[in-house]
Structure formats: structure tokens, C-alpha cells
Amino acid sequence: MRKSLFTKYFAICSAVIIISLTLLGAIMMLVAAQYFKTDKYDLLKKNTTSAVAFTLNNSTYDDETATVRIASSVQNTYRILAGAIDAQIILVDSAGNANTMVNGLELGESGDGLSGFAAYSVPEKILNRMQQSGEYFEVGTLGGIYDSQYYTYGLPVRLDNGVLVGYLFASTPATAMMDFLLQVLQMFSVSSVFVIFLSFIVFYFITLQMVKPLRRMAFAAKKFGSGDFSERLEVCGEDEIAELALALNNMAQSLSIIESSRRSFVANVSHELRTPMTTIAGFVDGVLDGTIPKEKEREYLSIVSDEVKRLSRLVRAMLNMSRIESGEVKITKANFDLLDVVLQTLFSFESVIESKGVSIEGLDRDKVIVEADKDLIHQVVYNLVENAVKFVDQNGTISFYFRTEAGRTYVCIRNSGAGLSKEEVQHVFERFYKSDKSRGLDKNGVGLGLYIVRSIISLHGGEIVVRSVEGEYCEFEFYIPTGKMSKALKKGGKLEEKQG
């Protein structure tokens, strides 16, 4: 049978309360018993000491006969003390012979003065212990004198001249302790039942309140698992439950974005693959079935070749994107001249730049040393320069700006031209996004270049932003860590000056 969290938590709390009260009761009973025992010990000791003192004050020693005589008034004193503390007082001689000094028994005044105490006999081992320690206390039968358990305290009775008269014992029934403990247990049990009942009610509602948000979270998690990320949890307070609810809400938001991105990704990939594949299939079928004349086969096969190259670029870009997103791309940082990378990239577009009559500005400066992965940054520069060359207007300008600030090197690439609208600026770094202008001017692009650029910059701990004024210009600015001028870079610069 499956137990809910509510049942488990409530059962655990209830068990803890019951066990705690049981242990508390046991400890309290032990403490009460010890207290009762100590109290009886003090009471018996006090009265036994008084009885011994009174006995000595009313005793005489005859040197001629070497006997001790005790006044008859001692009997009444024993009776009064015994009645006051609900006890029995027994006087024994040095040999352990004794008699009970309550209920009207008389003291004997025969030759030795103690011959009347021979009714009971205290074991010798008890007397020996009294001689060693000077007192005696036990919970027992006093060597079999009593039929049940008694608290007994004893002291030796010794005259001033050192003559041992005997031993005096005061005993009270131990059953009184059981009555006392039963009363304590009864009061504790009644209180415990009330406390347990009240605790059960309190813990029931507390547990219910604690489990409610967890049940709502379980319900929301089931909806998330089924693909519905619209559910949101109410966040109350600042405890762990609230943090968990907030984390689930954030997770739902992230999953919603990921799911939307996934669907968009699948749709975009399908679209990007379908267009060239349709073209390729149509032209290849036309060549095979003779629809396309022999003299035009080369022309259409060139188109097929371009579409295959476009598919290749798409697959390569997707692989690069996948490697970056999965964390497989590891950057290898090194110090290099970024200006040299920019110049090499511009040489790749030299023919296009000349055909458009584009002016290049901002490159007449010293080295720009950065610390980054040279191959990845070359890809960034290539994509940004390619965009600038592609969308710069006829006889326009491509400008480069460099600045160093707080350990960062900022690079800005601006091209004059139509620029981007505010709506386009918000989506320019998204996967597969292509502006209307891009769709008209760029037939080969797949809309992943700027997304990959931003991902590479992020791997270097940098950031890239786009600024544009529609009809005037568009610029991309990014920053990466500034590098240090090494001896090799300085030497390379001197060689270039000599060659110049």
C-alpha cells in the first residue's frame, strides 16, 4: 500500500511525540523515585540523630557493674518520633538483639539494662558496616526483621566514655514510594494524553499546509512532463518550498522557450532543406527524363551544384552550432594581432569591395593585441565583414573602430547603407533569422552566421551588440579580453617595417 508524504510525515511526528513523552515520563519517574528516596533518607537521618541524642541524654553507666541503664521516658519519645514520621524505631544492643519501641512496648530495666530487646536480631554484617562507615541506610527488610521493603537508617549509640550502648534504627515502609510514584504517573499520563491529542491536531494542520504546495508542484510537474508549460505555481514566503516553486516556474519558462525554439528550429531547418532539395530534385529529374535540353544541361547542373554547396554550408553551420551549444568547442587562448586577422579577411573580399567602390576606414593604426582563440575569432571577423560587404551601399564605407578599456578590447565594424529596422535589430542574433533585405540580397545564407558569432563571443566571456539607423548605417560591436604584447609579436612588427 502506497503511503503519501502526508501520512509519513504525520506518522513520524506522532511517533517522535509519543517516544519523547515516554522517555520524559521514564526520566521523571526515576527522578521522582530518587527524590523520594533522598527525602526519606534525610527525614530518617534527622529523626534517628535526635533519638540517639535523646537516648544518650537519658542513659547512665554504672562503672561497678559495667551496665547501661536507659530511662523509661525514652519509650515515649520513641513513640512520638515514630508516629510523627510514620516509622518504627528499633534499638539493638551491641550484639544485635532488638525490640520494637512502638505500640506501648516497655523498656526493660533488668541487670544489663538491655535484656528486654532480645525479640529481634540484626545480622552481624549490618552491624559491621555501621562500625566501618558510622551510619547505615538501606531499602530492604533489615536482615529479615520486616516482611516487606522498608527504608531504614541506623546510627550507633555510644556514650561519652566510648562505651557502645547499641544501635538505633528508624524504618518506614517503602510502599509509600509506590503510592507517590503512582500518583505522579497518573498526573503525567493525564497531561500526556492531553498534550498528544493537542499535538496531533496541530501537526495534522501543519502537515496539511506543508504538503499542499508539494501536491500542487506534483500536479504542475505532471503537466510539464506532458508538454504543457503554461502552469505556474504561487510563490509564498522565502523558505525552501518557495524557492522550489520559483525554480519550477523558472524551469517551466525555460522549457517553454526551449520547446518554442525547438519547434522553430525544426521548421526553419525543414524549410532551409526543402528549398534546395526541391530545386535539386526538379533539375536532376529534368535532366534524366530529357525535359531539359542537352544544350542547357550544364546551366542547370551549375544551379544544382550551387544548391548542393548551399546544403553543405547549412550542414556545416548546424554542426558548428551544435558543437558550440553542447560545449564541445574548447577555446585555446593565445595573444595575437587582431588587426592582422581583419586585414586577411578583407583581402578575401577584395574583388567585391572593388566592384562596389567601397572605402575602408580605421585600419591605419598600430597592432591590436587580444587574448583569444585565433581561429574562432577569425570566424567572427569573417562573418561580420561578410555581412558588412554584402549590405554596404554602392560607393559606401566600411569603418573599423578599436579601443581598449578595463582589460577589454572593443571592436566595431560599421557599414553605410540601408541599415536595419528596430524590429529586425531585436531578432538579428536568432537562429535562422534573415531580414527582408537579407532575403533579397543573400540567396546563399542560412541565417546562422550571427548566432554563431554571438556564441563564440560568449565563449570568450565577451558580448556583442548591434546598432543601426535605418537608411544610414548598421554596426556590430563586440569585446574580448585584451592581450599582452609578446616578444614574438614585437619581432614580427619590426620585420614588417624592414620589409616595408
C-alpha positions in Angstrom: 0.0 0.0 0.0 1.5 3.3 -1.1 1.9 5.8 1.8 1.6 9.5 1.0 4.1 12.1 2.2 1.4 13.5 4.5 0.9 10.1 6.1 4.6 9.5 6.5 5.3 13.0 7.9 2.3 12.8 10.3 3.3 9.3 11.5 6.9 10.3 12.1 5.9 13.4 14.1 3.4 11.4 16.1 6.0 8.7 16.8 8.5 11.3 17.9 6.0 12.9 20.3 5.0 9.6 21.8 8.6 8.4 22.2 9.7 11.7 23.6 6.8 11.7 26.2 7.6 8.1 27.1 11.3 8.9 27.7 10.3 12.0 29.6 7.9 10.0 31.8 10.6 7.4 32.5 13.2 10.0 33.4 10.6 11.9 35.5 9.8 8.6 37.4 13.4 7.9 38.0 14.0 11.5 39.3 10.9 11.3 41.4 11.9 7.9 42.9 15.4 9.3 43.7 13.9 12.4 45.2 11.6 10.4 47.3 14.4 8.1 48.4 16.6 11.1 49.3 13.8 12.8 51.1 13.2 9.7 53.2 16.9 9.4 53.9 17.1 13.0 55.2 13.9 12.5 57.3 15.1 9.3 58.9 18.6 10.6 59.5 17.3 13.7 61.1 14.9 11.8 63.5 17.4 9.0 64.2 20.0 11.5 65.1 17.5 13.2 67.5 16.5 9.8 69.0 20.2 8.9 69.6 20.9 12.2 71.3 17.8 11.8 73.5 18.8 8.2 74.3 22.3 9.3 75.4 20.9 12.1 77.5 18.7 9.7 79.3 21.2 6.9 79.8 23.6 6.1 82.7 26.6 3.9 83.0 27.3 2.0 86.2 31.1 1.6 86.5 30.9 -1.1 89.1 28.5 -3.4 87.2 29.6 -2.1 83.7 26.0 -1.8 82.7 23.9 0.8 81.0 20.5 1.9 82.2 18.1 3.7 79.9 15.3 5.9 81.4 11.7 4.7 80.8 10.9 8.1 79.3 12.8 7.2 76.2 10.0 4.9 75.2 7.5 7.7 75.0 10.0 9.8 73.0 10.5 6.9 70.5 6.7 6.5 70.2 6.2 10.3 69.5 9.0 10.4 66.9 7.8 7.2 65.2 4.3 8.4 65.0 5.4 11.8 63.6 7.2 10.2 60.6 5.1 7.0 60.3 8.1 4.8 61.2 9.3 2.2 63.6 12.2 2.7 65.9 14.3 -0.2 66.9 17.1 -0.2 69.5 19.6 -3.0 69.4 22.4 -3.8 71.7 26.0 -4.3 70.6 25.2 -8.0 69.8 22.2 -7.1 67.5 19.4 -8.1 69.9 16.4 -5.7 69.4 12.8 -4.9 70.2 10.2 -2.6 68.6 9.9 0.6 70.5 6.3 1.5 69.5 2.8 0.3 70.3 3.2 0.5 74.0 6.1 -1.9 74.5 8.1 -1.1 77.7 11.8 -0.8 78.2 13.3 -3.4 80.4 15.4 -2.4 83.4 17.0 -5.7 84.4 20.6 -6.3 85.1 22.2 -5.3 81.9 19.5 -2.8 81.1 19.1 -4.2 77.5 17.9 -7.7 78.2 14.4 -6.8 77.1 15.5 -6.2 73.4 16.2 -9.9 72.5 12.9 -10.3 70.4 14.8 -9.4 67.1 18.3 -10.0 65.9 20.1 -7.7 63.3 22.6 -9.6 61.2 26.3 -9.1 62.1 27.2 -7.9 58.6 24.9 -4.9 59.0 26.5 -4.1 62.4 30.0 -4.4 60.9 29.1 -1.9 58.1 27.8 0.6 60.7 31.0 0.3 62.6 33.0 1.0 59.4 31.0 3.9 58.0 29.4 5.3 61.1 25.9 5.0 59.7 23.7 2.6 57.8 20.9 3.1 55.1 19.1 0.6 53.1 15.9 -0.3 51.2 15.2 -3.8 52.4 14.0 -6.0 55.3 16.8 -5.2 57.7 18.1 -8.8 57.7 14.6 -10.3 57.7 13.1 -8.4 60.5 10.4 -7.0 58.2 8.2 -8.9 55.8 8.3 -6.2 53.2 10.6 -3.4 51.9 11.4 -0.6 54.3 13.6 2.5 54.2 15.9 2.0 57.2 18.5 4.4 58.7 20.8 3.4 61.6 23.3 5.1 63.9 25.5 3.7 66.7 24.6 4.7 70.2 27.8 5.4 72.0 28.4 7.1 75.4 30.8 9.9 76.0 33.3 7.5 77.6 33.3 5.4 74.4 31.1 2.6 75.7 28.9 1.3 72.9 25.3 1.1 74.1 23.9 -0.4 70.9 22.5 0.7 67.5 19.3 2.7 66.8 17.3 2.1 63.6 14.4 4.0 62.2 12.4 2.3 59.5 9.4 3.4 57.3 7.5 1.3 54.7 8.7 1.6 51.1 5.2 1.1 49.8 4.7 4.9 50.3 7.1 5.5 47.4 5.0 3.3 45.1 1.9 5.3 46.1 3.8 8.5 45.4 5.1 7.3 42.0 1.6 6.0 41.0 0.2 9.5 41.8 2.9 11.1 39.8 2.4 8.7 36.9 -1.3 9.3 36.9 -0.9 13.1 36.7 1.7 12.7 34.0 -0.4 10.3 32.0 -3.4 12.6 32.0 -1.2 15.5 31.0 0.5 13.4 28.3 -2.9 12.3 26.8 -3.9 16.0 26.5 -0.6 17.0 25.0 -0.6 14.2 22.5 -4.2 15.0 21.5 -3.4 18.7 21.1 -0.1 17.9 19.2 -1.9 15.6 16.8 -4.4 18.3 15.9 -1.6 20.9 15.5 0.7 18.6 13.4 -2.3 17.5 11.3 -2.9 21.0 10.1 0.8 21.9 9.9 1.5 18.8 7.8 -1.5 19.5 5.6 -0.3 23.1 4.9 3.2 21.8 4.2 2.0 19.1 1.8 -0.4 21.3 -0.2 2.2 23.2 -2.1 4.1 19.9 -2.8 0.9 18.4 -4.3 0.4 21.5 -6.5 4.1 21.1 -7.6 3.5 17.4 -8.4 0.4 18.4 -10.4 2.4 21.1 -12.3 5.3 18.7 -12.9 2.9 16.2 -14.5 1.7 18.9 -16.8 5.3 19.9 -17.6 6.0 16.2 -18.4 3.1 16.1 -20.8 4.4 19.1 -22.7 2.1 21.8 -21.2 4.4 24.5 -19.7 1.6 27.1 -19.1 1.1 26.1 -15.4 2.6 28.5 -12.8 2.9 28.0 -9.1 2.2 30.6 -6.5 5.3 31.6 -4.6 4.6 32.5 -0.9 7.3 33.4 1.6 11.0 32.9 1.3 11.5 29.3 2.6 12.7 26.2 0.8 9.2 25.5 -0.5 9.0 28.9 -2.0 12.5 28.5 -3.6 11.4 25.2 -5.1 8.2 26.7 -6.5 10.2 29.6 -8.0 12.7 27.1 -9.5 9.8 25.1 -11.1 8.3 28.3 -12.5 11.7 29.3 -14.0 12.2 25.8 -15.3 8.7 25.9 -17.0 9.6 29.2 -18.5 12.9 27.9 -19.8 11.3 24.7 -21.1 8.7 26.7 -22.8 11.3 28.8 -24.5 13.3 25.7 -25.5 10.2 24.0 -26.8 9.3 27.1 -28.9 12.9 27.3 -30.1 12.9 23.6 -30.9 9.8 23.9 -33.0 11.1 27.0 -34.7 14.4 25.2 -35.3 12.7 22.2 -36.9 10.5 24.4 -39.0 13.5 26.5 -40.2 15.7 23.5 -40.9 12.9 21.8 -42.8 12.3 25.0 -44.8 16.0 25.5 -45.5 16.5 21.9 -46.6 13.3 21.6 -48.5 14.0 24.6 -50.9 17.4 23.4 -52.3 16.4 19.8 -52.3 13.3 20.6 -54.3 15.4 22.5 -56.7 18.0 19.7 -57.0 15.4 17.0 -57.4 13.5 19.0 -60.1 16.5 19.8 -62.2 18.0 16.3 -61.9 14.7 14.7 -62.9 14.5 17.2 -65.8 18.0 16.2 -67.0 17.2 12.4 -66.6 13.8 12.5 -68.4 15.0 14.8 -71.1 12.8 17.7 -70.2 15.8 20.0 -70.1 17.5 20.3 -73.5 21.0 19.0 -73.9 22.4 22.4 -74.5 21.1 23.7 -71.2 22.1 20.8 -69.0 25.3 22.4 -68.0 23.5 25.6 -66.9 21.0 23.6 -64.8 23.7 21.4 -63.4 25.6 24.5 -62.2 22.4 25.5 -60.3 22.3 22.1 -58.8 25.9 22.4 -57.8 25.2 25.8 -56.1 22.3 24.2 -54.2 24.4 21.3 -53.1 27.0 23.8 -51.8 24.3 25.7 -50.0 23.2 22.4 -48.3 26.8 21.8 -47.4 27.1 25.3 -45.8 23.8 24.7 -43.9 25.0 21.3 -42.6 28.4 22.8 -41.6 26.8 25.8 -39.9 24.4 23.4 -38.0 27.3 21.2 -36.9 29.2 24.2 -35.6 26.1 25.5 -33.8 25.5 22.0 -32.3 29.2 21.8 -31.1 29.0 25.2 -29.5 25.7 24.5 -27.7 26.8 21.1 -26.5 30.0 22.6 -25.1 32.3 20.5 -27.3 34.1 23.6 -28.6 37.1 24.3 -26.4 38.9 27.6 -26.9 42.6 27.8 -27.0 43.6 31.3 -26.0 46.7 33.0 -27.4 48.0 36.5 -27.8 47.7 37.7 -31.4 47.2 40.8 -33.5 43.5 41.2 -34.3 44.3 43.9 -36.9 46.2 41.3 -38.9 43.1 39.0 -38.9 40.9 41.9 -40.1 43.3 42.6 -43.0 43.5 39.0 -44.1 39.7 38.8 -44.1 39.3 42.0 -46.1 41.7 40.5 -48.7 39.2 37.6 -49.2 36.6 40.1 -50.3 38.9 42.4 -52.3 37.1 41.8 -55.6 33.6 42.5 -54.2 34.9 45.6 -52.4 36.5 47.0 -55.6 33.4 46.2 -57.7 31.2 48.2 -55.3 33.7 51.0 -54.9 33.7 50.6 -51.1 36.0 52.7 -49.0 37.7 51.1 -45.9 38.4 53.3 -42.9 40.1 52.9 -39.5 42.9 50.4 -40.3 45.8 52.9 -40.2 46.8 52.2 -36.7 49.2 50.1 -34.5 48.7 46.5 -33.6 45.5 45.4 -31.7 46.7 42.6 -29.3 43.9 40.4 -27.9 43.9 37.1 -25.9 41.6 34.7 -27.6 41.2 31.6 -29.8 42.5 32.9 -33.2 40.6 30.5 -35.4 37.3 31.2 -33.7 37.8 35.0 -33.7 38.7 34.8 -37.4 35.3 33.2 -38.0 33.7 36.0 -36.1 35.5 38.7 -38.1 34.8 36.8 -41.3 31.1 36.7 -40.7 30.8 40.3 -39.6 33.0 41.6 -42.6 31.0 39.4 -45.0 27.7 41.0 -43.7 29.2 44.4 -44.0 30.4 43.8 -47.6 27.1 42.2 -48.5 24.9 45.1 -47.3 27.1 48.2 -47.8 25.6 50.5 -50.4 27.4 51.3 -53.7 30.4 53.5 -53.2 29.7 53.3 -49.5 32.0 53.0 -46.5 33.1 50.2 -44.1 34.6 51.6 -41.0 36.6 49.8 -38.2 37.0 51.2 -34.7 39.2 49.8 -31.9 39.5 50.8 -28.3 40.9 49.2 -25.1 39.2 49.7 -21.7 39.4 47.9 -18.4 41.2 44.8 -19.8 38.8 44.6 -22.8 39.4 45.3 -26.4 36.3 46.7 -28.2 35.9 46.2 -32.0 33.3 48.0 -34.0 32.5 47.2 -37.7 30.2 49.7 -39.4 28.8 49.8 -42.9 26.9 52.5 -44.6 23.7 51.5 -46.3 20.0 50.7 -45.7 20.6 49.5 -42.1 18.1 47.5 -40.0 14.7 48.5 -38.6 14.1 48.4 -34.9 12.1 45.1 -35.3 14.9 43.5 -37.2 17.5 44.6 -34.6 15.7 42.6 -31.9 15.9 39.3 -33.9 19.2 39.6 -35.8 21.1 37.1 -33.5 18.4 34.5 -33.5 18.9 31.2 -35.3 17.8 31.1 -38.9 16.6 34.7 -38.8 17.0 36.5 -42.1 15.8 40.1 -42.6 13.8 41.0 -45.6 16.8 42.9 -47.0 18.9 39.8 -46.4 16.5 37.5 -48.2 16.7 39.8 -51.2 20.5 40.3 -51.3 21.7 37.0 -49.8 20.5 33.9 -51.6 23.1 31.6 -50.1 22.9 32.5 -46.4 21.2 30.2 -43.9 20.7 32.7 -41.0 23.1 31.1 -38.6 26.2 33.3 -39.0 25.3 35.9 -36.4 24.0 33.3 -34.0 27.3 31.5 -34.2 29.2 34.9 -33.8 27.4 35.7 -30.6 28.0 32.1 -29.3 31.8 32.4 -30.0 32.0 35.8 -28.3 30.2 34.4 -25.3 32.7 31.6 -25.0 35.4 34.2 -24.6 33.4 36.0 -21.9 32.5 38.9 -24.2 29.4 40.4 -25.6 28.2 41.7 -29.0 25.6 44.3 -29.7 24.1 45.7 -32.9 23.2 49.3 -33.6 21.5 50.6 -36.7 19.8 53.7 -38.1 17.5 52.7 -40.9 18.7 54.2 -44.2 22.0 55.3 -42.8 24.2 52.6 -41.3 24.5 49.3 -39.4 27.3 48.4 -36.9 28.3 45.5 -34.8 30.4 46.0 -31.7 31.9 43.3 -29.6 34.6 43.0 -26.9 37.1 40.2 -26.0 40.0 40.2 -23.4 43.0 42.4 -24.2 46.2 40.5 -24.7 49.8 41.3 -23.9 52.5 42.3 -26.4 54.9 39.3 -26.6 58.5 39.4 -27.9 57.4 37.3 -30.9 54.7 39.9 -31.8 57.2 42.8 -31.4 59.7 41.0 -33.6 57.1 40.3 -36.2 56.3 44.1 -36.3 60.0 45.0 -36.8 60.4 42.5 -39.6 57.4 44.1 -41.4 58.9 47.6 -41.0 62.2 46.4 -42.5 60.4 44.7 -45.4 58.4 47.9 -46.0 
